[in-house]
Every structure is written in C-alpha cells, then in structure tokens.
C-alpha cells in the first residue's frame, strides 16, 4: 500500500476497521471486516476451559536455571577457588583502604563482611563482594570532609536504602542506565584513581583533587629522580603494574598465582634488603579498629551534605554491584543472578559494615572473575574467602606490616587502568558517536567535579540524546494545482517545533488559495506542536485561505442498526471491494460492531504524486 498512512490496534484478534480518507475535509466513510472464525475460537476457548492459574515464568524459572539451585559442590574445588579469591582480595582490601584514607584494618573488615554476609545470601552465585577501588576516591573525599567516624553512618544508611530498594523490587531499575553513562562513570573513576595512586607509588602524598594530582605529576617525577628511596619505591610500584598486565602470559602453572600476590612477595623481599627504606603498611588490631557510630554521628544526618553522600553511595554502590552481576553472569553458564535479592544482600553487607565503621561494599569484577576462573560452582567459595581473610588478619597481622605501600598503589593503578578502559572510547566512537559524546562528557565532568555530579549530568545528557532520537519527524511539502500540501509522519514533539514552523510558513508563503495539512501519519503529537498547528490553521482561515487539516487520533464509527443474529461461518467470507468516489473500502459484514475495547486503523488510500518518493524531506 504505497503512500498510505496506517496506525491503530485490533481487538480480539479478529476484527479490523478502515477509514477511507477523503480528498478534502469530508466525513470519513467507515466500513468493517470480520474474521468470524477467530471470534468463534476465542469464545469457545473461554467457555470450554475453566480459568486456571497462570505460572509466572519470570519469577519461577525452570529448575535448570533457577538462581541458587546450581550443581552439587565439589568441596575440594570450592576450597581451592576460595583460597585463590582470598589471595586476590587481600592486597585489594588493604590497597583500597589505604587509597580511601582509612586504616587498612577497615578494608579487611569490609572484605570479611563481603564474604561471610553478602556471600552467604542467594542473590548471585559466583560474584564476590568487598571494598571496591571504584569507591576509593569517593570515600577519601567523604572522610576528608566529614571524618572517619561519619563514614559508618553514611554506609549504614546507604545499606538500609539498598535493602528497601530490593524489597520494593527496584533491583533491575539500575539496568536501565545508559551503557555510555556507565562506561563514562567507570572511566571517570579509573582516571583519577591512577593519578592519585601515582604518588603513593613514590612514597609521596597526593596534593588533593584529581586536577591538582594531574598537574603535579611533573614535580613528582622530578622528586623521584633526586631521591634514591623514592626511586626504589617507584620501581616496586611499576613492577607491580607490569606484572599485573603480563603475568597471565607466563607459561606453566605459575600463572595461576595472582599477580598481585607475586608483587607483594617481591615487595616484601626487596623491603627487607639492607639499605632499603620504603614505607610499609601500618597495621593495628582488627578488633580495636572497629568504630561503632554514636549519637553524635547520627545527629549529622540533619546535614544536607551527609544526606547527599548517603544517596551517592547508594546509587553508585548499587549500580556497580548490579552491573558486575550482569558481567559475571556472562562468564559462566550456572544460575543467574536474582537482582532484587542481590541488592538486599549488598544492603545487608553495607548495613553491618556501617555499624562497624568499615568501608562500603560492592561486587568486584577482579575477585569475581578469579572465582569463576578457579572453577567455583556455588556460593561456598566466596563465603569461605571471607573466613580466610578473617583468619589471616587475626592470626598473622605482622605479615601485613611487611608489605610496601608502593606495591599496593601499583595494584590500584592497574585497577584504575582497567576501570578507565581506554579501548572503550574508540570502540564507542565507531559504534555510536552520540553515545560517545555522552560517555566522554560523563568522564570529564567526574574528573573536573565529583562522581555524583558527573553521573547526574551524564544521565541528563543520555536522556536528551534519547529524546532527540525518538523525536524523529519527517515533513514533506509540495504544491499540487492550487493546493500547498504538507505531510507529516513520526513523532512531532517540541524538539522538532522549529522544523514544523518552517514547513508551515513555507506552505503559507506559496501563495496558493488552499493548504492541506496531513498529520495522519504522526504517531505522537505533543501539545506544543498541536497548538502551533491549530493556531496556524485559524490564522490562515482568518485571512481567507481554505485550510484542510487531517489530525491523528482515534475516530468514532457512525451508528448502524444492529443486525439480526445469524450463525457465524467457520471461515470468513472474501471481502467485496466497493467504491466511494475516489476511495476504496471493504463492504461491512453483518456484525454488531466493535466492542468498547475496539481501536481503529486509519488508512489513507489516496494515490500519491508520481514524484513523491523522490522528494527530499525538510526534516529527517
């Protein structure tokens, strides 16, 4: 049907209605066709079968894919996997704590909670939680502004909010965030993380905000070249980064040992050499480091800045955890993540971490991928890794004091590079330049300001981009005899109002006595465009022009006498084509007409000009 505009719905799967569009503003001729066989089948099914409860397959998956119902665990494999995850998690927990500006013990406490609490809940099977490098900069900023004591209250309230979000089943809401915003957020976290950890790699202190850290790199390099101990620390950090990139390519079984653990071992050995005086980790009593928030800290919730921090931690921690869950689900073929349950589990972990004054918890890709690659199949491995962390910190705390800080900083520089993901930018440029702009904008704003501001601006940019793309209005105009015609299709919103006005003004300037505005192909006409078109129509009619306006929208069928009941044939009769002036329509079948749920198809069957298809649109 060339040149026809069609829209509408059907009812019962058996009836359609058509409107033969007139050449001018005549009353439409409505006719109807019926498929009685379909109606008979529908009524027969409704009367023959009693109503049976339906099974919700979205909430009751098959046993093979039901979350938490995975294969029986191989105890040996699960224990081995838990040890691998423990070795990966240990330097990360300590490094994130140091980067966050809090005692190293708090990072270990959060790692223990991520294993024993979050790991025991049936939200996700294989992803592992703990303190994340992605939140290190945000935590450091919060601690610098409000103090370590307030961190517990913020994390506690964020955990409670996560539990509420999970209980009201908003876990999957976080999957609706644009991928460009997510990648921009990760890049905006990773880039400042790398620059901030460049200073601890040289046993120096970072100046402060990301812009200052970047600007201070030349001075840092100059200081390294003139200080022997700083150079040794830097070489240990650089060696850690290099090992993190190349260790998996080492032949033989040695590559199964985590690169971070190898770097820690080398760092401890070098730090023990005579004449080497690099900074090492300062570790205290794990129990003594617990800081339960008091009444004074809870009173701080009256501060708007604290509430803002709570919301920021909630959104970022939840999004990072659930995005990680989606990534980990792609790594294995076992049970899928229950997003709402996992969000509740993360909330429970953060609630306990807040009570103990520890770092916020999220799912972490590095530990989760190590868990999958080690052959884990159940939650046992991720739960046990928390037990190993607790045992190591309680029984061997003196070993932690031997680890050079520059090695931990090197581990985080590597994590920052992976978060930054420089290869994602050219990839996004090739795939979608609009999304590339959103991704880059999000990254730059986070680096220049803060994480929350960058994410909010990125979300706003993503919404604007989606609105512009959804508001695709095609406007064609041509002059035919004494009529200037404007035909519109698509979504006419205020974003396309300038082009609509341009087309209307061009039709008025044509000098023809008649203007025909055909909007029957418009699927959405917002108030701004409708008001503009109606004002234009009234104005042109007021100066004596004849304006024919065909607007989109439902039409009502003319009343027809109810026919007498007669048997419905099994197969519908072939429709007969009748002619009404210049239009064609199907002859009506004897049927009482559509019910109250009926909706119409609007068909414009007028032939279009021969050269219509070749004309360029004013708006594309």
Buried (B, 14 or more C-beta within 10 A) or exposed (E): EEBBBEBBEBBBEBBBBBBBBBEEEEEBBBBBBBBBBBBBBEEEEEEEEEEEEEEEEEEEBEEEEEBBBBEEBBEEBBBBBBBBBBBBBBBBBBBBBBBBBBBBBBBBBBBBBBBBBBBBBBBBBBBBBBBBBBBBBBBBBBBEEBEBBBBBBBBBBBBBBBBBBBEEEBBEBBBEBBBBBBBBBBBBBBBBBBBBBBBBBBBBEBBEBBBEBBEBEEEBEEBBEEBEBBBBBBBBBBBBBBBBEEBEEBEEEEBBBBBBBBBBEBBBEBBEEEEBEBBBBEBEEBEEBBBEBEEEBBEBBEEEEBBEBBBBBBBBBBBBBBBBBBBBBEBBEBBBBBBBBBBBBBBBBBBBBBBBBBBBBBBBBBBBBBBBBBBBBBBBBBBBBBBBBBEBBEEEBEBBEBBBBBBBBBBBBBBBBBBBBEEBBEEBBEEBEBBBBBBBBBBBBBBEBBBBEBBBBBBEBBEEBEEEEEBBBBBBBBEEEEBBBBBBBBBBBBBBBEBBBBBBEBBBEBEBEBBBBBBBBBEEBBEBBBEBBEEBBEEBEEEEBBBBBBBBEEEEBEEEEEEEEEEBEEEBEEBEEBEEEEBBBBEBBEBEBBEEEBEBEBBBBBEBEEEBEEEEBBBE
